[in-house]
Amino acid sequence: MIHPLVLQLRFTRSEFKRALTGLSDADARRRIMPMNCISWNIGHMAWQEQRYWLWRGQGQILLPQLNDLFAYGAPASTPPLDEMWAAWQTIVNAADPWLDTLRTENLYEPIIIDGAPSGYIFGTLLQRVIYHYWYHTGENMGIRQQLGHTDLPEFVGDIDTAAPYRPEDNM
């Protein structure tokens, strides 16, 4: 059984994507200062998922360029939308089988960096990624509004069906 927080992450990812439906490459690459452009935000979320689930969780890095181009504090850029979606999907596809194995006890495991406990646990990182997605979903919607886009999704999608509350019992 997949952990309830992992299901919430998947729902959050789907909302991130839903908020960008119909977005053109040109608009995804437009930067409204001081914000990054939407395509950069997609690369940034791919970077975070790779950092947490692939590197810290499994000791692997599939797309090392994400570390240079989209890490927190990396310089702004305006990458192609299709390349960012491809990178994001690559990371998500690689992370999901590992995420599917997580149980409640795994979420309390300390994350080891350079051979020592970091002070972080996977449960907190899972929450951090979920909230980070919501932050950038709102930012991306604000950018789209500034670009004059209309008929954008409102509020949160069908959480009652796609990701209702589920307790951690028997996890």
Helices and strands as residue ranges (DSSP letters): H 4-18, H 25-28, H 38-49, I 50-56, H 57-58, H 65-69, H 81-100, H 104-107, E 110-113, E 116-121, H 122-146, H 159-162
